[in-house]
Amino acid sequence: MKIAVVSDTHIPARLQTLPGIVYENCSDVDLILHSGDLEDVSVLRDLERLAPVKAVKGNMDRLDLPLFLNLKLKNKTICISHGSGTYHDVRLRLYKKFIQLKPDIIIHGHTHEFYWQKNKNIWFLCPGAISNPIGYRSMALLTLEDNQEPIVEKITF
């Protein structure tokens, strides 16, 4: 299963539209996960033309979205939340929030920095931010297969 993971699009506050490379990388995925700070429903509508979308509410969103999601995909438990508060301990707060759900992967946004690392037997993924300055924008492609470790490809643009 191939999943595009995006976050912090901040449309229209920081960008007017999604960059073309986002559409290119989402064109052949099974699912798109958005970990918050969309700011405008047009982002969901654009992405939904490419694949099914699951999204959570970020601290800048006024949209009617859940604050977190708990998904079961390819026998893996994936918890998604935007994150909040200071950036330096966002993953610790998310770990404490989700540990009772026994996640395999925790996906978040908020920091605007790409992160893919295993800690305490849980993979943490932050795809970075679509709205970062050119050259520092990023998203992730997450590949899940039964009984295999997840694989993440960082797309920087």
C-alpha positions in Angstrom: 0.0 0.0 0.0 1.4 3.4 -1.1 0.4 6.4 1.0 1.2 10.1 0.5 1.7 11.9 3.7 1.5 15.7 3.7 1.2 18.4 6.3 1.1 22.2 6.9 -0.1 23.3 3.5 -1.3 26.6 5.0 -3.4 27.5 2.0 -4.1 30.4 1.3 -2.2 32.0 4.2 1.3 30.9 2.9 0.6 29.4 -0.5 -2.2 30.0 -3.0 -2.3 26.4 -4.3 -0.6 23.1 -3.9 2.7 22.8 -5.8 2.6 20.6 -8.9 5.0 18.1 -7.4 2.4 17.3 -4.7 -0.1 16.3 -7.4 2.6 14.3 -9.3 3.5 12.3 -6.1 -0.1 11.7 -5.2 -1.3 10.6 -8.6 -0.6 6.9 -8.0 -1.2 6.4 -4.3 -3.8 4.4 -2.5 -4.4 6.9 0.2 -3.4 10.5 1.2 -2.9 11.4 4.9 -2.9 15.1 5.8 -1.6 15.8 9.3 -3.1 19.2 9.7 -2.9 22.9 9.1 -4.7 22.8 5.8 -6.5 26.1 6.6 -8.9 25.8 3.6 -11.2 23.0 2.5 -10.0 23.5 -1.1 -6.9 21.5 -0.1 -9.1 18.4 0.7 -11.1 18.8 -2.5 -8.0 19.0 -4.6 -6.4 16.0 -3.0 -9.6 13.9 -3.1 -9.5 14.1 -6.9 -6.3 12.0 -6.7 -7.0 9.4 -3.9 -9.1 9.0 -0.7 -8.0 11.5 1.9 -7.9 11.3 5.7 -7.0 14.5 7.5 -6.8 15.8 11.1 -7.3 19.3 12.4 -4.2 21.5 12.9 -3.8 24.4 15.3 -4.4 26.9 12.4 -7.5 25.0 11.1 -11.1 26.2 11.5 -12.3 23.2 9.6 -14.5 20.5 11.0 -11.9 17.7 11.2 -11.0 15.2 13.9 -8.1 16.1 16.2 -6.7 12.7 15.8 -7.2 9.5 13.8 -6.5 5.9 14.7 -6.2 3.7 11.5 -5.5 0.1 10.9 -3.7 -0.3 7.5 -1.8 -3.5 6.4 -1.9 -4.9 9.9 -0.3 -1.7 11.3 -1.9 0.7 13.8 -1.3 4.3 12.7 -2.1 7.2 14.9 -2.3 10.7 13.4 -2.4 14.1 15.1 -1.1 17.5 14.1 0.6 18.2 17.4 0.6 21.4 19.4 2.7 23.4 21.7 6.4 23.7 21.6 8.2 21.8 18.9 11.0 20.3 20.9 8.8 17.8 22.8 5.9 17.3 20.4 6.8 13.6 19.8 6.9 12.9 23.5 3.5 14.4 24.0 2.1 12.4 21.1 3.7 9.2 22.5 2.0 9.7 25.8 -1.3 10.5 24.1 -1.3 7.4 21.9 0.7 4.7 23.8 -2.4 3.0 25.1 -3.4 2.3 21.4 -0.1 0.5 20.8 0.7 2.3 17.6 3.2 1.0 15.0 3.5 4.5 13.5 2.6 8.0 14.8 2.3 10.7 12.1 2.3 14.4 13.0 2.8 17.8 11.5 3.4 21.1 13.3 7.2 21.2 13.4 7.5 21.8 9.6 10.6 19.6 9.7 10.8 16.1 8.1 11.3 13.3 10.7 11.4 9.6 10.3 12.8 7.6 13.1 12.0 4.7 15.4 11.8 5.4 19.1 10.6 3.1 21.8 9.6 0.6 19.1 7.3 3.1 17.4 8.0 4.8 14.1 7.5 8.6 14.1 6.8 10.4 10.9 6.6 14.1 10.2 6.4 14.8 6.5 7.7 18.3 6.9 5.7 21.2 5.4 4.3 21.9 1.9 4.4 25.6 2.8 8.1 25.8 3.7 10.3 28.0 1.5 11.2 26.5 -1.9 14.0 23.9 -1.5 12.8 23.1 2.1 9.3 21.9 1.3 8.7 18.2 1.8 6.2 15.4 1.9 6.6 11.7 2.4 5.6 8.5 0.6 4.9 5.7 3.0 4.8 2.1 1.8 3.2 -0.5 4.0 3.2 -4.2 3.4 2.0 -7.0 5.7 4.7 -8.3 8.0 7.3 -5.9 6.8 8.9 -2.7 8.3 7.4 0.5 6.8 9.4 2.3 4.2 9.4 6.1 3.8 10.7 8.2 1.0 11.2 11.9 1.6 10.3 14.1 -1.3 12.0 17.6 -1.1 11.2 20.4 -3.4 
